[in-house]
Amino acid sequence: MKPILQSPPQQALPIRALQVILFALSAGLVLFAVVAAFMRSLDERVSGTAEIAQLLAYVAVGLILPSLAMAYWLRSQALKKVVASKEEALALIRQDRVPVALSTATIAAAAVAEAPGLLAIVTYLLQAPPHVLAVPVLSAGVILMMLPSRERLEDALRG
């Protein structure tokens, strides 16, 4: 099996591309929450879904910590693989590129962090209380904390 980091540099994801993907994920969450708030403001009637929405709101809040743990685990596992070929990875980073293993894990971790936020927005649409919209804001914040930069990537590889 070919080592992950021995792919040609053009196959490594540019740092800027990963930044755009993460910004898009977090902005999508926030915009979806704004749209949901607007939709709810148009029709405030409470239906039989309020009880289900309340339960799902608790589930969304409860997913925050496990999602953070999973996102951290995904990135740390990828970082271990990348550290095994540290010099090659540093060479890619100096070219403003992210090793494939790390960029893939970062996108997967961002998707995991996004899940509680999406669930919270859906529960809000189903008549959950407005404070549930804090969850997508937290999810977006977690995703933005994953934003790569050359300095952050180099520091992570150097330990």
WOCOR-V108159 format. One record per pair of residues at least 6 apart in sequence whose ideal C-beta (glycine too) atoms are under 6 Angstrom apart, sorted by the first residue. I is the first residue (numbers start at 1). J is the second residue. D is the distance in Angstrom with one decimal. If there is no record, write none. Layout:
# WOCOR-V108159
I&J&D ; I&J&D
This chain:
# WOCOR-V108159
4&81&5.9 ; 4&100&5.9 ; 4&101&4.5 ; 5&85&4.2 ; 5&88&4.8 ; 5&89&5.9 ; 5&99&5.4 ; 9&97&5.9 ; 12&92&5.0 ; 12&97&3.8 ; 12&99&6.0 ; 12&100&5.9 ; 13&98&4.8 ; 13&103&4.0 ; 14&96&6.0 ; 14&97&5.7 ; 15&96&4.8 ; 15&98&5.6 ; 15&148&5.3 ; 18&98&5.4 ; 18&103&5.3 ; 18&148&5.4 ; 19&147&5.6 ; 22&110&5.5 ; 22&143&5.4 ; 22&146&5.8 ; 22&147&5.5 ; 25&110&5.1 ; 25&114&5.5 ; 25&143&5.2 ; 26&140&3.8 ; 26&143&4.2 ; 26&144&5.2 ; 29&117&4.6 ; 29&136&4.5 ; 29&139&5.6 ; 29&140&4.7 ; 30&140&5.3 ; 32&121&5.2 ; 33&121&5.3 ; 33&133&5.2 ; 33&136&4.5 ; 36&121&4.9 ; 36&124&5.2 ; 36&125&5.2 ; 46&127&5.5 ; 49&126&4.6 ; 49&127&5.6 ; 50&127&4.3 ; 53&123&4.8 ; 53&126&3.7 ; 53&127&4.6 ; 53&128&4.0 ; 56&123&4.0 ; 57&123&4.6 ; 57&128&4.0 ; 57&132&4.4 ; 60&116&5.1 ; 60&119&4.3 ; 60&120&3.9 ; 60&123&5.8 ; 60&135&5.1 ; 63&116&4.0 ; 64&116&5.2 ; 67&112&5.3 ; 67&113&5.5 ; 67&115&5.9 ; 67&116&5.3 ; 70&112&4.9 ; 71&109&3.7 ; 71&112&4.9 ; 71&113&4.8 ; 74&105&4.8 ; 74&108&5.4 ; 74&109&4.4 ; 75&105&5.3 ; 75&109&5.1 ; 78&101&4.7 ; 78&102&4.9 ; 78&105&3.3 ; 79&156&6.0 ; 81&101&4.8 ; 82&89&4.7 ; 82&99&4.9 ; 82&101&5.6 ; 82&102&5.2 ; 86&157&5.6 ; 89&99&4.9 ; 89&157&5.7 ; 90&157&6.0 ; 92&99&5.5 ; 93&150&5.8 ; 93&153&4.7 ; 93&154&5.8 ; 98&148&6.0 ; 106&146&5.6 ; 110&143&4.7 ; 110&146&5.8 ; 113&139&5.4 ; 113&142&4.3 ; 113&143&5.3 ; 114&139&5.6 ; 116&135&5.4 ; 116&139&5.6 ; 117&135&5.4 ; 117&136&3.4 ; 117&139&3.1 ; 120&132&4.8 ; 120&135&3.5 ; 120&136&5.5 ; 121&136&5.5 ; 123&132&5.8 ; 124&132&5.2 ; 124&133&5.8
